[in-house]
Structures are given as C-alpha cells and as structure tokens.
Amino acid sequence: MEKSRRNFIKSSALATSAFIFAMHLPVKTRAQDIKAESKALVPNAFVKIEEDNTITFYIGQAEMGQGAHTTLAMCIAEELDVNWKDIIIAEAEVNEIYYHAWVPLMLTGGSSSVSTKHETLRKTGAALNIMLKEAAAKRWQVRQFNTKTNEATVINTKTKDVFKYGELVKDLSSIDVPKNPTIKPLNKSTVLGQPLKRNEKEAWAKIKGEATFGIDVRVPDMKYAAIIHPSIFGAKVKSFDASIALKKKGVLKVKEIPSGIAIIATHWWIAKEAIFDVTIVWDEGSFKNVNTKSLDEEYEKLTKLDGNVMRKDGDTKKAFKNASEVIEAEYNFPFLAHAPMEPLNCVVHDKKDEAFISTGGQIQSVYRDTCANVLGLKPEQVIYTNTFLGGGFGRRATANVDYILDAVHTAKGESWPVMTLWTREDDIKMGNYRPKYKNKAKLALDEKGNITAFEATVVGQNLVKNTPFEFLEKNNVDWAQWEGLSNHPYSIESHNLQAHSPKSPISVLWWRSVGHTQSAPMIEGLIEVAASKAGVDPIEYRKKMLTNKRHINLLDDIKKLSNWEKRKKEKNVGYGVSFVPSFGSIVAQIAKVRITDNDYKVEKVWCSVDCGFAFNPLNVENQMISGINFGLAATKYSEVTIENGATVQNNFYDYEVTRLKDAPDIEVSIVNSGDKIGGIGEPGVPPIFAAVANALFDVTGKVYTNFPIKQV
C-alpha cells in the first residue's frame, strides 16, 4: 500500500475526483482497554466512487480462499445498487475502523467475517445509496422520493433523466451521512442469497497469475533471506561461523536473530543453499530428551489428577453408581501442522524514520505494531500492505508472530528491503501446531440406554494464555479445551468436565475449527456408541437428546438428503453420522466408507448446513467441501510426532494431506432457518472426524478413538 493511498483513505474527499464514504456505526467490543472517552461511533466501512464511475470497495478482512471479499462486497453491492461485475475489491489499510467486533485488532478468524460485518456493510451501502439519491434530487430540484437507483445510476422517475454515481461525487461531501439507514430484509434481497462466483476481477487475476500473494511482492533493490532455525524446540544459538557462507557469490550478510541465523542474499536460492555453509553450536536445552511417547506418559499422568473445572452440574457420582451400563474411551489427537500451500513470507524495509511491511496476514494490526515495536517506531510510521493469502487455516494469525519477527529482525538496520521466506520444512518443523490432546471420557447409561452423566478430562496445551484472546479462557480452561465440549448441544443431566494444560516449548496455535477438532470427534463418537448400545437409530437417538428445533430440523434434512432409511446395505461398507454446532452455524454429516483389506476409502459425504442465511450459497457449498476435505487429512493421514525434542515430519511427503484420490463425492444441502447469522469457513471440518470413525464402527464394530485412523 503506497503512502499516498494511506493519506487518501483518511480523507473524506480528495479534491473533486473521488469520494471516500465513511459509514459511522457503533462497534461492540470485548476489549477491556478501550478508553471511556473513545468515540461511540467509528467509521468502519469504505467505498470509493470516482468521477468515471469506477467504484472500489475496501474490505478489512483478509482473503485466503474462504470467499470473504466476495461475500462482504455482496453486502455493500446489495444496498448500494451497483453492477456486481463492475466493482473493484481492494485490501483496506490498517486502521481502527476495520477492527473486529470482539477484540481491538484487525483480525480475520473464527469464521466471523460475515457474521460480524454484514450488517455494517449493508448499512454502508444503504446510507450511500440515500446520499446519492439526495444529491441527484438536489440537482434536479425534486424530492428524493422521485428518484431511484439502478446499476450505479440515479434515475429521475418523472423525467427519466439519469446521473451516474460518479457524476455526483462533487455533491456528496456536503450531504449528511444517515445515522441508521434501513436495509432490505434478507428475503427481499436480489444479490444476497444468490449463488455468485468469486468477483470476476479477483478470480481472473488469480487464474492469470496477476494477483499478488505475499510471495509475489517485489520492491526495488529487494534482497532475500533464509533462516536457520533450531531443530530442537527451545534450543538457542551459542555461537556460529559463517566465514564459508560469506565467500559465496551473492551472499550479502549472515546475522544472528532471536530465533536463529538469517542469511541475506541477492536471490533466495543462494541464501537457502548457504544454510549448509554456516556452522552453528546450539544450546539444545533439556527438551532434546522428549519424544511423543514421553509426552503421552506425561499426559496420561495428568488424566488421573483433578484438573480445572470447565463444567460441573448434577450428580455424576450418583449417576455412575446407578448406571445400567458405562461407556469409557480414551481419545488421542496428535499435533497438527497447518501446512498452507504458500510458504510463510514477509517483506520488510527499515527506512530508519519509517518502515514498510508486506505479507498475507490474518491479524494485520498486530503485524504492523510488531514491526513498529522491533524497529523503535510508532505504528503510524509503518506502512503495512496485506496481500492475498495462499491458505491460512489459522497459521497466518500467529499469536507469537514468529515469521513476522524473523522478517523484521532480519531487515532491521539493513539498507535494502528484505523478503524473508521460510521453507515448508521450516513451517512444518517449527511448531505453531494444533495442540496434541489426550482426552478420557465416560458416559453413564440408564436401563433404556439414555445418557444420564458425562465425565471427561482433556489434556492439551493452552492456546490463548498471554495472547490478546486470553478473555476466552474460563476458570483457567483454554478456549480450545472447552469449545464444543462444555457447551455441547445435548440434554444430559450431570457433567464433570475438567482440563489440564501442560507446558512445553512447542508452540501451539489455533488450527481450522480450533477446539471442535478434539471435542466433536469425542462427543459424536461416544454418542454413536451409546445409540448402538441402546439399539436406537443414531439420528433418532441424537434428536431425542436435542431441544433446539433448529438442530432437530437439520438432522431431519441430512436424513432426507442421504436417503438414510433406504441406504444400501453392502458388505464392507459403513455409514456414520455426526452433528456439530460451531461458530454460530450447525452442520450434520453422514459419511459412507468402504473397507478394502486394511485400508478404507470415504466414498461419499452428505452434508447439511444451517448458517442462518446463506449470503452466497455457492460459497457456503464450497466451504463445506473445503472443510470436509481438509478434515479428512487429519482423520486419515496428518500427524506431527516428536523424537529427541524435534519434529519428525518435514514436508508433504511425510506430513500427508488429502489428495485428489482421497476426495469423496460430496453433496451439500443448505437450510436457511432465518436464525442468527453464523460462520462458514470452519464448521465443515469438525463433523467429518466422527462421521468417518462412526462409519468404520458401523462396518467393523470397533470404536476408533486414535487419530489419524490409518488402518482398520
């Protein structure tokens, strides 16, 4: 983002050539550090209209393939009344007006882009539409009632005269912004609710290779850096010798940074190859003696101790004493890497009195402020440019800002701009994983097979401690431990749910769908076993335990979609059900699995989703398909294991993800319940774990509780 545009967007008008519209709306926040004297109203959406009728929407959410730019732009287009194909969508600058409703950060995460921004952006479009009609009415000297809009024009309904929006630019700055404009009911929308493909300008830019991702950023005189990280978690550099590397043509500098050694060169491959010419002596620390087995033993000991209580109600002791049958299970989930397709990268130019930073990030304000802090600058002295993200899954919302710190420390004090580029091995081996979990649980069943009590102990590292999201911790229980577990949807009278958070130098981070990836497989797996013990159809068993009509309707929808009652019975074929509310939406899935020898193939997945209202049904369907395939990787293949304090896996050849051969046929049904708007980027992931495990249970009679399930 050029400095001129930073100044430009701060203005309400730029001469008479364009109008930047700032819609003022109240923003709710959970942040505790908002000062009392802060303005109750802050601008949080922008539209640029130029005299030639070019219209640009500035979107504060990062675009990483989840379709946020398209869907949010649809919200403005619906009310502004512009031709969808003509608009330009641009990344917004770092500015408080784009901060999240939950926390004072510019953040894209938690499947919250549409659910928290749609009303604001719709009102933005509606307010500007009113202002344009008022401007035209003044020109024509008629009442605003006698004007209407159509595809970026204002029409005089009496004379049929027309003004393009761009022709009214000069008039807009003198017109008051409506405080609370009326927006259309969703069922009266003409853009929202339509299955629109990605905005053509974005789609074609990506198809033709013209779109800028972080790895594509080029600035004059830019150099490249590769980083030597320790292989053992927690290790530090004691000393290093770079004399051989510095003799190599193209190697400009070798320097120590907090995480390891940075090599700066004229080209990245030169820097990368020079890694092998640097000799480093490491202080390996005590973690070098740790492996997956020892971590399992540590976690096992913790499951036997009282932990922090996440939910305790009813009388579990009495329920288990009087139980007709008790179901017990231990669920194990490994560390998981995010493994986005685009390797981590960041360009930084330390200009002494100001700085430039560019990357594809999910928390732009934190990355800008991190750069400012390391370089001793004020945040406003740092120009931050966000790009498209080649996959995120939470990895580019890193709380420990690891790859950003690498880039800033590498470029600090250097005369050139430097792109610091991690290898995929760097990312997979350096942590920021979905935590490893060991969960022990048991259910008490009465004589009719009804669940009367639920006990569970969850062991996994804390994600939110010492982060801006620490408010999500409850009673020292991490968000990812209680999410989907203490607030599960089923009616059970008694609970005793506890958690432990072991400490480790292995850095952990939210992974797509966060806590639901350990809570949903456990709950839905146990429910399936309980239904089998009771001799009740698993869908009907779930419905009997649900009180929310919306939940019951969705299970009815998946039952109809899959033709459940007439499903074909085949040898070595099983069907598994899973139902998970998450991120304000609810998703039910049924997986059909076929076993051959000791292997299995997920042949088909039926998926019903209710996100309140599907703003873009095509994108909702795409995100369900994406989430299912993403989750299948962790269900069957993906895992990070530790040996001698280091990660064993390196790249896609041994950290396996879903490939084309694994992709099942997926059928999606969307239910528009009219309930509160929920998220869509993550809810497709959690149900697939249990849907597959339950399908395998259906065909083999074995309960699968250790993930990934590589063999049957």
Number of C-alpha atoms within 10 A of each C-alpha: 17 12 11 8 12 16 10 14 21 13 14 16 18 16 10 14 14 25 26 24 25 22 25 21 20 13 17 13 14 13 15 9 9 12 8 7 6 8 9 11 12 16 18 24 26 25 25 21 23 21 17 13 19 15 22 18 23 22 23 30 27 27 23 22 16 22 22 23 25 21 26 28 24 26 25 29 25 23 26 25 21 21 15 19 10 16 20 18 19 16 18 23 24 27 18 15 22 24 22 25 19 15 18 20 19 25 24 24 23 19 22 24 26 21 18 18 19 20 16 22 28 24 27 31 29 25 25 23 24 22 22 29 25 24 25 29 20 13 12 15 10 14 13 18 11 14 23 19 22 13 14 24 23 26 20 22 13 9 10 9 12 17 18 19 25 21 21 26 24 18 17 22 18 9 12 10 18 16 11 13 16 13 16 14 7 15 10 9 15 13 21 23 19 15 15 17 14 19 20 15 14 17 14 13 12 14 9 8 11 12 16 18 20 25 22 14 16 15 13 7 10 18 23 26 32 29 27 20 20 21 18 26 25 19 20 18 18 11 11 16 13 19 12 12 23 19 12 15 11 18 23 17 16 25 14 16 19 14 19 19 24 27 28 29 25 17 16 20 13 20 27 23 15 25 18 12 16 18 14 17 11 16 14 18 13 13 17 17 13 16 17 19 12 13 16 15 10 13 21 15 11 19 20 10 12 11 18 18 18 26 18 15 12 14 14 20 15 13 22 21 11 15 19 14 19 18 16 13 17 16 19 18 22 21 23 22 26 23 22 19 11 17 18 27 25 24 29 28 26 24 18 14 11 17 24 21 25 26 27 27 32 25 24 28 22 22 27 24 19 19 29 23 13 12 21 13 17 15 20 14 18 25 22 28 22 26 23 21 24 19 19 27 22 24 25 28 22 21 22 14 15 17 21 27 19 24 27 28 22 32 26 21 13 16 13 18 24 28 31 29 24 22 18 18 14 21 21 23 25 21 23 25 26 31 28 22 22 23 24 20 20 17 26 27 23 17 11 11 19 21 26 22 26 24 20 24 25 29 25 24 24 24 28 20 16 11 12 14 16 15 16 18 18 14 11 17 24 25 22 27 32 25 23 23 21 18 11 16 17 16 14 18 14 23 22 20 22 25 27 25 20 13 10 13 12 20 20 25 26 24 23 26 26 25 23 27 26 31 25 26 29 25 22 24 26 23 23 29 19 24 19 17 15 18 12 14 13 20 21 15 19 24 19 13 15 16 12 11 10 17 21 17 15 24 25 17 19 24 22 14 16 20 12 14 9 9 10 11 9 9 9 15 21 23 25 26 30 31 29 28 24 28 22 19 22 25 29 29 30 27 30 25 26 20 18 11 8 8 11 20 17 23 15 18 25 21 30 27 30 28 27 21 22 27 25 21 20 17 23 26 23 17 21 25 22 18 22 26 23 22 25 25 20 25 26 23 17 25 24 22 18 21 15 16 23 23 21 17 19 17 15 13 8 13 19 16 20 18 11 7 7 16 19 20 13 17 16 18 21 20 19 16 16 14 13 11 22 24 24 32 27 28 29 33 28 34 30 33 29 32 29 32 31 33 26 28 22 22 18 15 12 13 17 23 19 15 20 20 19 13 10 14
